[in-house]
Amino acid sequence: MFKLIRNGIGFWGPDRTVGPMHLLVDGDTIAAVSRNEIPAPEGARVYDLNGRLLLPGFVDAHTHLAQSYGRGIYDNRHLTQWLWTMIRYLHLDEDETYTAAQLACIEALKSGTTTVAEMTSLGVNVDASVQAIADCGLRGVVSSCLGDYQEGDNPAPPLDAEGVLEEMTRLHRQWHNSHEGRITVRLSPVGLPACSEELMRGTRALADELDVGIHTHCCEGEIETQNAYERFGCSEVEALGQFGVLGPDVQLVHCVWLTDRDRQLIAESGSHVVHCPSTNLKITDGLPQMVPLQRLGVNIALGCDGQSSSGSYDLFKEARLASLLGKGLSADAAAFPAETALEMITRNGARAIGLGETVGELTVGHKADLTVIDYPQVHLIDEQRLLSNLIYAGSGGDVDSVLVNGEVLMWHRELLHLDEQAILAKALKQMRRAARILPN
């Protein structure tokens, strides 16, 4: 079925000039994009944007959706303390996991996100989380966050390397290319030092066999990075390279504690980096230096991570913070301009998670994942500076409408496929129960 999205505005060309934009959707795919009006095919449904801004749907390149129930509970903790608390206390049953993930999906969707790269946390049901993504209508590149090595006094992992690889295989068999192709699977060893060499090498072999990518944490915390060095005799990045877990099909999340040699290896391998600035600051991972990576040609995407570590699923916040951090840490006012910030939550994000030929751009042949911004508004008024204002003054609350896979999921801020109030009521009841078993 055709859908005609007309009378919008959009960014055109490399200089991002603002001009009229009309878009035709054929089923789940963009069939035409034009400055000029597109005749409506017979039987097409017509959606009039009345001058609103049309963008590619946003791509969140790293999430832990079920952590929505931990928002605000684990504040004022350093990464190591935060992880210790999460591992011990965030244990949700299947129904709680499903509802917690639904809650996060709604927040993401209402903030313009159409695709999530979900790494389901330890202690929660991965299938429930994936089902929530599917039922909420989002596109998901999903995985289960697994390790086989006991760090310090943390609880022992439930699976050995063989068991982890079997679970990765099961997840792929059950979910890959399901739900009209919206759900795909990647492999997610949690990261070093919580994984053995056997598991990392096995992950690479399995990824090659299944023809899927790898999604892993890398060099997030100073203590963890040092522990990895002591265990493997080299940096995390060097170890990943030795184990085969670098390359164009790999997304490395955080990358805070990198050496110059690490950056060079990442660039040479074609690996992608997912920057999570809110998390890195809130749980004091460190100050991530992304500009040196960008100057080496590394593709950098953005992730909201988990709500208990970042506070929200609003990619506008991550884009703005990434831009400001890039400028401040490099002392280069021209670093990470608004144009780059927008690319990090659209095109770059799609490339990082293996969907660069599918989403992230308003291009004929790409999937019809669209975000519509309410325009004009008091903080989004100047067409000549609209992109700058969007990044430095915009927020998820400015999102008016969202399409995923050609389906209209939100129109004028109203979710068309979910009972938002019923989900909120159920989540609140579950969160009150969970709060009673959590430490102060």
ZASELO-844492 format. One line per 5 residues: number of its first residue (from 1); for each residue x negated, y negated, z of C-alpha. Coordinates in steps of 0.1 Angstrom, whole numbers. Layout:
NUM> X/Y/Z  ...;
END
This chain:
1> 0/0/0  -13/-35/-9  -16/-63/16  -23/-98/4  -40/-121/30;
6> -36/-156/16  -43/-192/24  -72/-186/47  -106/-203/48  -139/-185/49;
11> -177/-189/46  -191/-187/11  -226/-181/-2  -259/-182/16  -253/-218/28;
16> -220/-207/45  -199/-235/29  -163/-235/40  -137/-230/13  -103/-214/6;
21> -103/-176/9  -77/-151/-3  -81/-113/1  -63/-83/-12  -63/-50/7;
26> -56/-17/-11  -48/9/16  -79/7/39  -102/-11/15  -109/-46/3;
31> -98/-48/-33  -105/-85/-40  -118/-116/-24  -114/-150/-41  -114/-187/-36;
36> -84/-188/-59  -50/-175/-52  -45/-138/-59  -12/-127/-75  7/-104/-52;
41> 10/-69/-66  45/-54/-67  55/-43/-33  26/-59/-15  31/-72/20;
46> 20/-108/22  3/-124/53  -1/-162/53  -30/-174/74  -20/-211/70;
51> -56/-223/70  -70/-200/96  -106/-187/94  -111/-152/79  -142/-133/90;
56> -155/-97/89  -144/-77/119  -170/-79/147  -193/-49/154  -202/-41/190;
61> -233/-20/186  -235/-7/222  -206/0/246  -198/21/277  -160/16/276;
66> -150/35/307  -171/12/328  -142/-13/327  -131/0/361  -165/-10/375;
71> -163/-47/365  -171/-69/395  -177/-39/418  -215/-36/411  -224/-72/411;
76> -257/-86/425  -276/-54/420  -309/-49/401  -309/-24/373  -323/5/394;
81> -298/-1/423  -270/-6/398  -277/27/381  -280/45/414  -245/33/424;
86> -230/40/390  -243/75/388  -230/84/423  -196/67/423  -182/61/389;
91> -166/95/384  -132/93/366  -109/121/357  -97/126/321  -66/103/324;
96> -86/76/343  -113/77/316  -87/74/289  -69/44/305  -102/27/314;
101> -114/30/278  -80/18/265  -84/-13/287  -118/-20/273  -106/-14/237;
106> -78/-39/242  -102/-66/255  -126/-59/226  -98/-60/200  -83/-92/213;
111> -118/-107/211  -122/-98/174  -141/-66/177  -131/-39/152  -159/-14/156;
116> -176/-1/187  -207/21/190  -196/39/221  -221/58/243  -198/74/269;
121> -213/72/304  -224/100/326  -196/112/349  -167/105/326  -149/125/300;
126> -162/118/265  -133/132/247  -108/110/266  -129/79/258  -131/88/221;
131> -93/95/220  -87/61/235  -107/44/207  -88/64/181  -54/56/196;
136> -62/19/200  -69/18/162  -105/8/165  -134/21/144  -158/40/166;
141> -193/55/162  -192/77/193  -216/97/214  -221/111/248  -249/97/270;
146> -269/128/281  -303/136/296  -320/167/310  -346/153/334  -340/142/370;
151> -354/108/378  -364/101/414  -336/108/439  -308/106/413  -285/137/410;
156> -299/164/389  -285/164/353  -258/190/347  -273/203/315  -308/214/303;
161> -321/205/268  -303/234/251  -270/225/269  -273/189/258  -279/198/222;
166> -249/222/223  -227/194/237  -239/170/210  -230/197/184  -195/202/199;
171> -188/165/199  -198/163/162  -177/193/153  -146/180/170  -147/143/161;
176> -169/134/132  -150/118/103  -117/122/121  -88/98/122  -89/86/86;
181> -127/84/89  -125/57/116  -143/80/141  -179/92/134  -205/107/157;
186> -241/99/165  -264/116/190  -273/99/222  -301/111/244  -298/86/273;
191> -334/76/269  -369/80/284  -379/90/310  -345/108/317  -350/131/287;
196> -376/157/281  -398/160/250  -380/191/242  -346/173/242  -359/144/221;
201> -375/166/195  -344/187/195  -322/156/190  -342/146/159  -339/181/144;
206> -301/182/151  -296/147/137  -314/157/105  -293/189/103  -260/171/108;
211> -270/140/88  -262/115/116  -281/88/134  -294/85/169  -283/59/196;
216> -306/56/227  -317/33/254  -352/20/252  -375/0/275  -346/-15/295;
221> -361/-18/330  -396/-25/341  -396/4/366  -381/28/342  -406/17/314;
226> -435/22/338  -421/57/348  -420/67/312  -456/56/307  -468/76/337;
231> -449/106/325  -459/106/289  -492/88/290  -480/61/265  -453/36/261;
236> -417/46/256  -418/35/220  -450/54/213  -435/85/228  -403/81/208;
241> -425/79/177  -444/110/186  -411/129/192  -396/117/159  -370/94/174;
246> -378/63/154  -366/55/120  -339/38/99  -312/60/114  -321/50/150;
251> -306/22/171  -327/13/202  -308/-5/229  -322/-32/251  -360/-32/242;
256> -368/-56/270  -403/-44/281  -421/-41/247  -457/-45/239  -469/-60/207;
261> -478/-25/195  -443/-13/204  -428/-41/182  -450/-32/153  -440/5/156;
266> -403/-4/156  -408/-27/126  -428/-1/106  -403/26/113  -373/6/102;
271> -356/13/135  -328/-11/146  -327/-30/179  -294/-37/198  -298/-67/221;
276> -275/-69/252  -283/-103/266  -256/-105/293  -265/-72/308  -302/-79/307;
281> -297/-111/327  -269/-100/350  -286/-69/364  -321/-85/360  -335/-61/334;
286> -358/-88/323  -360/-115/296  -358/-98/262  -380/-113/235  -361/-108/203;
291> -376/-135/181  -410/-117/177  -390/-86/165  -370/-107/141  -402/-123/127;
296> -414/-87/120  -383/-80/100  -365/-59/125  -327/-58/122  -312/-70/154;
301> -276/-63/164  -256/-72/196  -239/-51/222  -216/-60/251  -228/-28/269;
306> -205/-19/299  -182/-43/316  -197/-35/349  -231/-48/337  -222/-76/313;
311> -188/-87/325  -168/-87/293  -162/-74/258  -163/-108/241  -190/-107/214;
316> -188/-145/211  -205/-147/245  -232/-123/234  -238/-142/202  -241/-176/219;
321> -263/-162/247  -286/-144/222  -290/-176/202  -298/-197/233  -322/-171/248;
326> -340/-168/214  -345/-206/213  -355/-209/249  -379/-180/252  -396/-188/219;
331> -397/-226/225  -385/-228/189  -353/-248/184  -348/-233/149  -349/-197/162;
336> -317/-176/160  -294/-203/145  -256/-199/144  -259/-182/110  -281/-155/125;
341> -259/-151/156  -228/-144/134  -248/-119/113  -258/-101/145  -221/-93/153;
346> -211/-85/117  -236/-74/90  -265/-66/113  -243/-46/137  -229/-25/108;
351> -264/-17/96  -277/-8/130  -250/18/135  -251/33/100  -221/16/86;
356> -238/-11/65  -221/1/33  -187/3/50  -180/-27/72  -196/-60/83;
361> -189/-80/52  -159/-93/33  -170/-74/2  -150/-55/-24  -152/-18/-16;
366> -158/-23/21  -132/-12/46  -106/-38/55  -118/-46/90  -109/-83/94;
371> -109/-109/122  -88/-141/119  -97/-171/140  -71/-197/150  -81/-229/132;
376> -82/-259/136  -85/-264/174  -100/-291/195  -133/-273/197  -132/-260/161;
381> -123/-291/141  -152/-300/118  -153/-280/86  -189/-291/79  -200/-277/113;
386> -175/-249/117  -200/-221/120  -221/-239/146  -189/-248/166  -177/-212/163;
391> -208/-198/179  -216/-225/205  -180/-234/214  -159/-204/204  -146/-175/224;
396> -126/-143/221  -95/-163/230  -98/-180/196  -90/-148/178  -56/-149/162;
401> -52/-116/143  -71/-84/136  -70/-57/110  -88/-24/111  -89/0/82;
406> -63/-21/65  -38/-18/94  -27/-50/112  -34/-43/149  -29/-78/162;
411> -9/-106/147  -8/-141/163  -22/-126/195  4/-99/198  -7/-62/197;
416> 16/-44/173  7/-8/181  1/-7/219  22/-15/250  -3/-37/266;
421> 17/-44/298  22/-7/304  -15/0/300  -24/-28/323  0/-16/350;
426> -13/19/348  -49/7/349  -43/-15/379  -29/15/398  -59/36/390;
431> -84/9/398  -69/4/433  -74/41/439  -109/40/426  -118/10/447;
436> -110/30/479  -138/55/472  -165/30/461  -191/16/484  -191/-21/494;
END
